[in-house]
Amino acid sequence: MRHLTTVALAGILALAAVDALAQERISLGADLSFYGDNTEFFNPWREGETLLGSEGRIFLDVDLNDQVTVRAGVFGNHSFGDEDTFRTVRPVLALHLRGGRSHFILGSLDTARYRKPGADRGGPHELLPPLQRETLAFTRPDEAGLQWFLDSDRIEQELWLNWQQLNTETHREAFDTGVRGELALVTDPRLPISLSYQFHLVHHGGQLFDSGPVGDSWAGGPGFVVRLPDGPFDKQTVEIHGLVARDVPDRAVLESAETGFGLFTRYAAEKAGWRSHFIAWRARDFVKEEGDNHYGSRRGDGRLTRLRHYFETGLTRIFRPADEVGVELSARLHRVDTVHDYSYRILAHIELARPLWTGP
């Protein structure tokens, strides 16, 4: 009944938006994902898991003009085999404001704007895996809050605030916020070089109810991305990032805080629908909430392994059977300190946009 109420509310809001706001253009959109992710992990930091399901949004976009769009619709997330047909059903409501190179969103976030192939960069905001694990794109695919995109000839940036949980008598509020960007330093097409910067914070707090500890977990740092000469490939890139992490589970007990450092390097090559990558990671005392535990110092039993080494290599095949459809098949090998594991994934993404009405 709760899900039906949510769908009905979203439908009423969408119809109201059309009736009250349709002055220029109305279009029907869909953003759908189908995924199967299997991790055969047997190590102290991360357990194996199988994720199989689908999620997506169906919405109406009402363009008042070239700068303002009102979006209204419904989101659903279905885990195959779950007793609930849809584990999560929520309304999609957002105000999109555009101006020059900027795009500001208030409401339902757009986490598919810069989607790129490769399981190693498939997270909700394409953050580095030590900052935010990529499987959140399946387990927490719907986000809402504030989002700002900046696109220009020399800079590409995303800044967001995702409100996860309200402060109540039983739990603290929770949100995460972050920034990801690249600034072109060398624009020579023979060897373009960009300054990369990433930062992510997870916060638990709130002033209305004292229902648990107040804590923060953040990490980030600068890096460089270099596009190498193509050679036999369509594209080659190498990147290196230096990261600092600070995890404070309880501000009242600072002895429990951990400060760590990590060095992340990645090489990737693409050719004719194929992408390969190699990741090397070295870290000390690195603890980050929402980060991939393969990169972190905290084991599954809570103990710390101060010095960590992690290596990953993978191969992805990208298909485009239709203009609106992208399909990825990927497999990865993981060396987690001295343990060897593997994983594989199939992911299909569909983006549709159909005009329904254009004003005079």
C-alpha positions in Angstrom: 0.0 0.0 0.0 2.9 2.4 0.8 4.4 1.8 -2.6 1.0 2.4 -4.4 0.6 5.6 -2.4 4.0 6.8 -3.5 3.3 6.0 -7.2 -0.1 7.7 -7.0 1.4 10.8 -5.4 4.1 11.0 -8.1 1.5 10.7 -10.8 -0.6 13.5 -9.3 2.4 15.7 -9.0 3.4 15.0 -12.5 -0.1 15.8 -13.9 -0.2 18.9 -11.8 3.2 20.0 -13.2 2.0 19.5 -16.7 -1.3 21.3 -16.1 0.2 24.3 -14.3 3.6 24.7 -15.9 3.5 23.4 -19.5 4.3 26.5 -21.4 7.1 25.4 -23.7 8.0 21.7 -24.0 7.0 18.5 -22.3 9.0 15.2 -22.7 8.7 11.7 -21.3 12.0 10.3 -20.0 13.3 7.0 -18.6 16.6 6.1 -17.0 16.7 2.3 -16.4 19.5 0.0 -15.3 19.6 -3.8 -15.1 22.6 -5.3 -13.2 24.2 -8.6 -12.1 27.3 -8.2 -10.0 29.1 -11.2 -8.4 32.1 -10.9 -6.2 34.0 -14.1 -5.2 35.8 -12.6 -2.3 37.3 -14.6 0.6 39.6 -12.2 2.4 39.6 -10.4 5.8 38.4 -7.1 4.4 35.4 -7.8 2.2 32.9 -10.6 1.8 31.6 -12.0 -1.5 28.2 -10.8 -2.5 25.8 -11.3 -5.4 23.6 -8.3 -6.5 21.0 -9.0 -9.2 18.2 -6.6 -10.0 16.9 -3.5 -11.8 16.3 0.1 -10.9 15.1 3.1 -12.8 13.1 6.4 -13.1 10.2 7.3 -15.3 9.5 11.0 -15.4 8.1 14.0 -17.2 10.3 17.0 -18.0 8.5 20.3 -18.3 10.8 22.8 -19.9 9.5 26.3 -19.0 12.4 27.7 -21.2 16.0 26.8 -22.0 17.1 27.6 -18.4 14.3 26.0 -16.2 13.0 22.4 -16.2 10.6 20.8 -13.7 11.0 17.1 -13.4 8.3 14.8 -11.8 8.0 11.0 -11.9 8.6 7.9 -9.9 11.7 5.8 -9.0 11.7 2.0 -8.3 14.4 -0.5 -7.2 13.8 -4.2 -7.6 16.1 -6.8 -6.2 15.5 -10.2 -7.9 14.2 -12.8 -5.5 13.1 -10.3 -2.9 9.8 -10.8 -1.3 8.9 -7.2 -2.0 8.3 -6.6 -5.7 10.1 -3.2 -5.3 12.3 -2.7 -2.3 12.2 1.0 -2.8 9.6 3.2 -4.5 10.0 7.0 -4.3 8.8 10.1 -6.1 11.2 11.8 -8.5 10.9 15.6 -8.0 13.5 18.1 -9.1 14.1 21.6 -10.3 16.8 22.0 -12.9 18.3 25.5 -13.5 20.8 26.1 -16.3 22.9 29.1 -17.1 26.0 29.3 -19.2 28.2 26.4 -18.2 26.4 25.7 -15.0 23.6 23.2 -14.2 22.0 23.3 -10.8 19.6 20.7 -9.4 17.4 20.9 -6.3 15.6 17.6 -5.5 16.3 14.2 -7.1 19.9 14.0 -8.1 21.2 13.1 -11.6 23.8 10.3 -10.9 23.9 9.2 -14.6 25.2 12.4 -16.2 28.8 11.4 -16.7 28.4 7.6 -16.7 31.5 6.0 -18.2 32.3 2.4 -18.9 34.3 0.3 -16.5 33.4 -1.4 -13.2 36.2 0.4 -11.5 34.6 3.8 -12.0 30.9 2.9 -11.9 30.0 4.5 -8.6 27.2 7.1 -8.2 29.5 10.0 -8.8 32.6 8.3 -10.4 34.7 8.9 -7.3 37.8 6.8 -6.8 37.0 3.5 -5.1 38.8 4.3 -1.9 36.4 7.2 -1.4 33.2 5.6 -2.4 32.5 1.9 -3.4 31.0 1.5 -6.9 28.3 -1.0 -5.7 26.4 1.9 -4.1 25.1 2.5 -7.6 23.1 -0.7 -7.1 22.4 -0.7 -3.4 21.6 3.0 -3.0 20.7 4.2 -6.6 18.4 7.0 -5.6 19.7 10.2 -4.1 18.2 13.6 -3.3 19.5 16.9 -2.2 21.6 19.5 -4.1 23.8 19.1 -7.1 25.9 21.5 -9.3 27.6 20.7 -12.5 30.1 22.9 -14.2 31.3 22.3 -17.8 33.6 24.5 -19.7 36.5 24.2 -22.1 39.0 23.7 -19.3 37.0 22.4 -16.3 34.5 19.7 -15.6 33.2 19.5 -12.0 30.4 18.0 -10.0 29.5 19.2 -6.4 26.7 17.5 -4.5 24.9 17.0 -1.2 22.9 13.8 -0.7 20.6 13.7 2.3 20.4 10.1 3.4 18.6 10.1 6.7 16.7 12.4 9.0 17.5 13.0 12.7 14.9 11.2 14.8 14.6 9.8 18.4 16.2 6.5 17.2 19.0 7.7 14.9 21.2 10.6 13.9 20.8 12.4 10.6 23.1 11.2 7.8 24.3 12.8 4.6 27.2 12.7 2.3 28.7 15.5 0.2 31.6 15.7 -2.2 33.2 17.3 -5.2 34.9 15.7 -8.2 36.6 17.7 -11.0 39.3 18.0 -13.6 41.0 21.2 -14.7 43.0 21.1 -17.9 46.6 22.2 -17.3 48.1 21.3 -20.7 45.8 21.4 -23.7 48.4 20.2 -26.3 46.5 17.4 -28.1 49.8 15.4 -28.2 49.9 15.0 -24.4 46.9 16.6 -22.5 47.4 16.8 -18.7 44.6 17.6 -16.2 44.7 18.4 -12.5 42.2 16.1 -10.8 40.6 16.7 -7.4 38.2 14.6 -5.4 36.8 14.9 -1.9 34.0 13.0 -0.1 32.5 13.4 3.4 30.0 11.2 5.3 28.5 12.9 8.3 26.3 11.7 11.2 24.8 14.3 13.4 21.8 16.5 14.0 20.6 18.8 16.8 17.0 17.9 17.3 17.6 14.5 19.0 20.7 13.1 20.8 20.3 9.6 19.4 23.8 8.4 18.9 27.4 9.7 18.4 28.2 12.6 16.1 30.9 11.5 13.6 32.5 12.3 10.3 34.5 10.3 7.8 36.2 12.1 5.0 38.9 11.6 2.4 40.2 13.3 -0.7 43.1 14.8 -2.4 44.6 16.0 -5.7 46.0 14.1 -8.6 47.0 14.2 -12.3 45.4 12.6 -15.3 47.5 12.2 -18.4 46.2 11.1 -21.8 49.0 9.2 -23.4 49.6 9.0 -27.2 47.0 6.6 -28.6 49.5 4.3 -30.2 47.7 1.0 -31.1 44.7 2.0 -29.0 41.8 4.4 -29.4 42.6 6.0 -26.0 45.2 5.6 -23.2 45.2 7.3 -19.8 47.3 7.2 -16.7 46.4 8.9 -13.4 47.8 9.2 -9.9 46.1 10.5 -6.8 47.4 11.2 -3.3 44.7 10.9 -0.7 44.3 11.8 2.9 41.6 10.2 5.1 40.2 11.1 8.5 37.7 8.9 10.2 36.1 10.1 13.5 33.3 7.7 14.5 32.6 9.7 17.7 33.6 13.4 18.1 33.4 12.9 21.9 36.0 10.1 21.8 38.8 11.5 19.6 41.1 8.6 20.6 39.1 6.4 18.3 39.9 8.6 15.3 42.1 7.4 12.5 44.2 9.5 10.0 45.6 7.8 7.0 47.2 8.3 3.6 47.0 6.5 0.3 48.5 6.5 -3.2 46.2 5.5 -6.0 47.4 4.9 -9.6 45.4 3.6 -12.6 46.2 2.9 -16.2 43.5 2.3 -18.8 43.4 1.6 -22.5 40.4 1.5 -24.8 40.0 0.1 -28.3 37.0 -0.9 -30.5 34.6 -1.3 -27.6 37.1 -2.9 -25.2 38.5 -1.3 -22.1 41.3 -2.7 -19.9 42.6 -1.2 -16.6 45.2 -1.8 -13.9 45.1 -0.3 -10.4 47.8 -0.2 -7.8 47.2 1.1 -4.3 49.3 1.5 -1.2 48.0 3.0 2.0 48.7 3.4 5.7 45.9 3.7 8.4 43.3 4.5 5.7 39.8 4.3 7.0 36.9 5.8 5.0 33.1 5.2 5.5 31.4 4.2 2.2 34.8 3.4 0.7 35.7 0.1 -0.9 37.0 -2.0 2.0 39.7 -3.5 -0.3 41.4 -0.2 0.0 40.9 0.4 3.7 42.9 -0.5 6.7 39.9 -1.8 8.8 39.2 -5.5 8.5 35.8 -7.1 8.6 36.3 -8.0 12.3 37.1 -4.4 13.2 40.9 -4.8 13.6 43.3 -2.5 11.7 46.0 -3.6 9.2 48.1 -0.5 9.2 49.9 -1.0 5.9 47.8 -2.0 2.9 48.6 -3.1 -0.7 45.9 -3.7 -3.3 46.1 -4.4 -7.0 43.4 -4.9 -9.6 43.2 -5.6 -13.3 40.1 -5.9 -15.4 38.6 -6.1 -18.8 35.3 -4.6 -20.0 33.4 -5.1 -23.3 31.1 -2.4 -24.2 28.1 -2.9 -26.6 25.8 -0.3 -28.1 22.9 -2.4 -29.6 20.9 0.8 -29.9 21.5 4.5 -29.5 19.7 4.5 -26.2 21.1 1.3 -24.8 24.6 0.5 -23.4 25.6 -2.9 -22.2 28.8 -3.8 -20.3 30.4 -7.2 -19.6 33.3 -7.0 -17.2 35.6 -9.3 -15.2 38.3 -8.3 -12.7 41.1 -10.0 -10.8 41.9 -8.7 -7.3 45.1 -9.1 -5.3 44.2 -8.1 -1.7 47.5 -8.0 0.1 48.4 -11.7 -0.3 45.0 -13.0 -1.3 43.8 -13.4 -4.9 40.0 -13.1 -5.7 37.9 -12.4 -8.8 34.6 -10.8 -9.7 32.4 -10.2 -12.8 29.5 -8.0 -13.8 26.9 -7.5 -16.4 25.3 -4.0 -16.6 22.7 -2.6 -19.1 21.6 1.0 -19.1 18.8 2.5 -21.0 18.1 6.3 -21.4 15.0 7.3 -23.3 13.6 10.8 -24.0 10.5 11.3 -26.1 8.9 14.7 -26.8 5.2 14.8 -26.0 4.2 18.4 -26.6 5.8 21.6 -27.8 4.2 25.0 -27.1 3.7 27.8 -29.6 
